Amino acid sequence: MVMELRPKSGGFIRPFGCGWFIREFLLGNGPEGAPRIDPERGAPQADINYEYKEALARATARDRAERIISKQVVRGVDVTEEFAEQIYQKQLKKVSRKFTHMRYHSFLMYFGVLKRLGWVEVTGQNEMSSMQDKFPPAPERTYYHLTKKGIEAGDQYWSNPLFTLYPEIGPNHIRKPD
């Protein structure tokens, strides 16, 4: 059974999956308005998580703004580019970051699955974290990048890495078509 990486509207509540975002981000594609990074250098987990949250917020705000603009057009309101941008910015401010992302611990657990699959690995590059200014023994920020195995893994595997890691679980919880 193949599960689409980017679910159709109404699929997972979120406009795109975490696995898809991590893969595209680490490939340096700058998905959903995220900054482009050097794929060889990679990025720290905290940065990937932050960009994922922000990308979800932007996509959610864009979806809400499009619905509002559509209603305005149906009512006969002349919607200019500036007015549309104001609506988008207003919606972006309204989006709760708690609603649009998984908690950081859950993200680390998800990322751990990607590490166990061998799809991401440490690049060897570290940098000091801001926490180390006040507490020097704190851990450094470690950079990760995609491995060849992670790049070559297909969409069906990236759509649910946990099922890929534990195939015996399988998608048993998914509702069967009637």
N, C-alpha and C positions, 0 to 999 in steps of 0.2 A: 504494500500500500504506500503510495507516494503522498506526502503531505506538502502542500505548497509552502514555500518560504515566506512569501508575503500574502497573508490571508486576505480573502475578499472582505469587503465591508461587513461588519457584524461578526467576523470570525473570532478574534481574540480580544476584543475591546480596544486593543492598541492598533495603530495604523501600520506598524511593522514590528517584526520580531527582534528580540535581543541578539540572537545568533546572526541574523542578516546584518544588523547594524555593526556588530563587532567585526565581522569579516570585511565588510565594505570599508569601515574606518581604518582597520589595520592594513588594508590594501592601498590606502592613501586616496580613496575616491571621494572623501568628504561627503558622506551620505546625508541627505536631508538638511543641508546647510551647515554641517559640521566642518571644522577646518580640515584642510588636507594636510596629512602628515607624511613624513618620509617612511615608506614601508620597511626599509632596512633598520631604521632607528627605532621604530615602534612607538609605544606610548605606555605610561604607567596605568595601572588598573583604575586608579581614582580619576584620571583624566578621561578614560574611556567611559566610565560610569557617568561622569558629569555631562559629557557630550551626548550620551544616550538620553539622559533626562531632558536636556535642552532640546534635542531633536524631536523627542516625543511631544514636548510642550509646543514647539513650533508647528508640528503637524496637526495637533489637536486644535490649536488656535486658528490655523488656516482652514480646517474643516468647519469649525464654528462660524468663522467669518464668511465663508462661502455660502453657508445656509442663510445667514442674515442678509447678505447681499442679494441672494436669489429672491428672498421674500420682498426686499426693497424694489427690485426690478419688476416683480409681478404686480406690485402696487403702483407702478408707473413712476417711481422715483428715478431721477437721472443720477446714476452712481459714477462719480469721477474716480480716477486713479488715486487721488489724494484722499477722498472720502473712504474708499476701499482700504487704503493703508491705515487710516485712523481706526477703522473697525477692527482690522487685524491686530494692531498694536493694543487696542483696548482688550480684545479677547486674550492676547498673549499675557497681559498682566493678570487676567482673571484665572488663568490655568493654574491649578494647584499642583505643585511639583510632587506632592505626596500621591496624587491621583495618577500621575503619568509615569511613574517609575517603580521599579522594585526597590526594596530597601537595600542598603549597601551590603549587608551581610548576605542577602540572597544573591546579589550580583557576584560577590566573591565565591559563593558556592557554585554558581553557574560557570564562572570563569575557571574554577577548579576542575569542573567536568571537561572543559576544553583542554586544560593542561593534561589531564589523564588520558584524553584521546590522542594527545600528541599534536594537536592543531595549533597551539601557541607555545612559545618557549621564551625564556629569558634571553635578552640580547646581550647581556653582559654590561650594559650601560646603567649606571645608577646616578642619582643626584640627591643632594641633601633635601630633606623635607623641612617645611617651615617649623614643624614640631621640634626638630633638632636644635633650633636656636635656643630653646629653653630647656630641652632635655636631650643632651647629646647622644645617649644610648638608644634613642628612638630609631626605628628602622628607616633606611633610605628608601627613596622612590625607585622602584625597579621597573625597567622598561621591558615590554613584551612585544613580540612580532609573530606573524603567522609563519608556520613551518610549511615546507613543501606539501606535506600530507594535508595540512589545513587548507591550503590553496586549492588542492586537487579534489577535496571532499565535495560532493555534489550537493545541490540544494536540498534534496530529501534528507540528507544527513544533518545539514546545518539547521533545518527547520525544527529539529528536536534532538539536540546532542545527547540528552539523557537517555533517550530510546536507542540511540546509536551505541552508547556506552554499555547499556544494559538491554540488549535485544529481547531477553526473556520476559521483560516487563511488557513490552509491546504496547500499542495504543489501546489497551483494554478499556480505558475510561472514556474513550470517544464514542459518542452515540452512533449506533448502527443505523443506516438508512432504512426506512420502513418499506 
